[in-house]
Amino acid sequence: MCGRYEFTKERSEELFQIAHEIEQRYGAGAWLPGEIRPTNLAPVLVSEGNTVRPELQTWGYKLPNSLVINARAETTAEKPMFRDGVARRRCVIPSSGFWEWNQNKRKFFFQLPGETVLYMAGLYSMRDGMPCYCILTTTANESMREVHHRMPLVLRREQITPWLEQPESATEILVSVPPLLSKSSADDQLQLW
C-alpha cells in the first residue's frame, strides 16, 4: 500500500532536475514539493517518442464514489480499469521515498539504501479531462513485511526505460520482487529536517 510519499528536491540532484523541468513547463508554483498526498498534483515520468520527460498529473483515479490511488500489480492486466494503462500508459513516480503506517499507527519512511531517489511504477489515465496516475503495489518483500503486507512496485533505475517503453519488459517487471529498502520511523525523520 502507498498512501503518502515524499518529493524532496533539495536533497537530490535528480529530483531537483525533474522539479526544474516541471517549473519550466508549467510555471513556478504549479505544484508543491514535499509530502505528496492523494489528489495532489505531482511529477510523473512518461515516455513520448522514446523521450522520457516529466509531466504534472493528479494522484488518483477519481470515480463517482471513490478515489483509486493504488493498483495491484499482479492483477492490473486483468482489470478493465487498468488493462489499457498496462498496455499503453505506464508511468514512473519519482520520490525521495514513501511513508507507511504499521498496525499500531506508527509512521515509517522507506527509501533505497544509498540513493536519494526512489522510483515507483505507475499507470496513468485521463479522468474528467485531467491526467491522473495510480501507484502499482505488490506483495511486501522482507524489508517491508513487518510494517505492511503490500508495498509500491519499486523500480531500479535501469528498469525505468524498459517499464515505460517495452511492453514485454513491463510484463516481467509486474511480477518482479522490488529491491530491499531501508526504514526509519517518523520520529527519526523529524530529527533530519
ZAMARGU-4260 file (C-alpha; in steps of 0.2 Angstrom, whole numbers, plus 5000, padded with zeros to 4 digits):
<rodrens>
0) 5000/5000/5000 | 5006/5018/4997 | 4996/5032/5004 | 5009/5046/5005 | 5026/5049/4998
5) 5040/5062/4999 | 5047/5073/4985 | 5062/5082/4992 | 5071/5091/4978 | 5084/5099/4990
10) 5092/5083/4994 | 5093/5075/4976 | 5100/5082/4960 | 5089/5070/4950 | 5073/5077/4959
15) 5079/5095/4958 | 5081/5092/4939 | 5064/5085/4937 | 5056/5099/4948 | 5066/5112/4937
20) 5059/5104/4921 | 5041/5105/4928 | 5043/5123/4933 | 5049/5127/4915 | 5035/5119/4908
25) 5020/5123/4920 | 5027/5139/4928 | 5033/5142/4946 | 5021/5137/4959 | 5011/5125/4948
30) 5013/5111/4962 | 5021/5110/4979 | 5035/5098/4983 | 5036/5089/5000 | 5024/5076/5006
35) 5013/5071/4992 | 4995/5065/4996 | 4981/5058/4986 | 4973/5071/4975 | 4989/5082/4974
40) 4997/5087/4958 | 5015/5079/4957 | 5028/5075/4943 | 5027/5058/4935 | 5039/5052/4921
45) 5031/5047/4904 | 5038/5042/4888 | 5034/5052/4872 | 5043/5047/4856 | 5057/5037/4865
50) 5060/5053/4876 | 5057/5051/4895 | 5050/5068/4902 | 5041/5073/4917 | 5024/5080/4917
55) 5012/5085/4931 | 4997/5074/4935 | 4985/5071/4949 | 4987/5057/4961 | 4972/5046/4960
60) 4958/5040/4948 | 4943/5049/4953 | 4927/5038/4952 | 4909/5043/4956 | 4911/5037/4975
65) 4929/5034/4977 | 4947/5038/4973 | 4959/5024/4967 | 4977/5028/4972 | 4985/5011/4970
70) 4983/4996/4959 | 4988/4978/4962 | 5002/4974/4950 | 4998/4956/4950 | 4980/4959/4943
75) 4981/4975/4933 | 4982/4967/4916 | 4965/4958/4920 | 4956/4973/4927 | 4946/4983/4915
80) 4951/5000/4924 | 4969/4996/4922 | 4971/4984/4907 | 4974/4998/4894 | 4986/5008/4906
85) 4997/4992/4907 | 4997/4991/4888 | 4999/5009/4884 | 5000/5021/4898 | 5014/5017/4910
90) 5022/5030/4921 | 5036/5031/4934 | 5033/5041/4950 | 5049/5049/4956 | 5051/5051/4975
95) 5063/5053/4989 | 5054/5038/4997 | 5037/5034/5004 | 5028/5033/5020 | 5019/5018/5028
100) 5010/5015/5044 | 5010/4999/5054 | 4995/4991/5063 | 4999/5002/5079 | 4998/5018/5068
105) 5016/5021/5069 | 5023/5030/5053 | 5039/5024/5044 | 5049/5031/5030 | 5056/5019/5017
110) 5069/5023/5004 | 5083/5014/4994 | 5099/5012/5004 | 5112/5024/4997 | 5101/5033/4985
115) 5092/5050/4985 | 5078/5044/4973 | 5066/5030/4974 | 5056/5027/4958 | 5039/5018/4958
120) 5029/5010/4944 | 5013/5018/4940 | 4999/5019/4927 | 4990/5035/4921 | 4974/5039/4913
125) 4963/5054/4909 | 4948/5057/4921 | 4937/5072/4918 | 4949/5079/4905 | 4964/5079/4918
130) 4979/5067/4918 | 4980/5056/4934 | 4990/5042/4940 | 4990/5027/4952 | 5004/5018/4960
135) 5006/5000/4957 | 5008/4989/4973 | 5015/4971/4976 | 5017/4959/4990 | 5029/4966/5003
140) 5047/4960/5002 | 5056/4956/5019 | 5062/4974/5021 | 5044/4980/5022 | 5034/4965/5028
145) 5034/4969/5047 | 5026/4986/5044 | 5013/4981/5030 | 5009/4967/5018 | 5009/4977/5002
150) 5022/4990/4995 | 5024/5000/4980 | 5032/4992/4965 | 5049/5000/4966 | 5059/5001/4951
155) 5078/5001/4949 | 5085/5015/4939 | 5089/5003/4925 | 5071/4997/4924 | 5064/5015/4921
160) 5065/5015/4902 | 5060/4996/4899 | 5045/4999/4911 | 5040/5014/4900 | 5044/5009/4883
165) 5045/4990/4882 | 5028/4980/4884 | 5037/4963/4886 | 5049/4970/4900 | 5034/4979/4908
170) 5026/4962/4910 | 5041/4955/4918 | 5043/4969/4930 | 5025/4967/4936 | 5029/4951/4944
175) 5047/4956/4950 | 5052/4957/4968 | 5056/4975/4972 | 5074/4979/4980 | 5076/4979/4998
180) 5073/4996/5007 | 5079/5005/5022 | 5067/5010/5035 | 5066/5024/5048 | 5052/5030/5060
185) 5044/5047/5058 | 5052/5052/5074 | 5069/5049/5066 | 5064/5058/5050 | 5059/5074/5060
190) 5077/5074/5068 | 5084/5075/5050 | 5074/5090/5044
</rodrens>
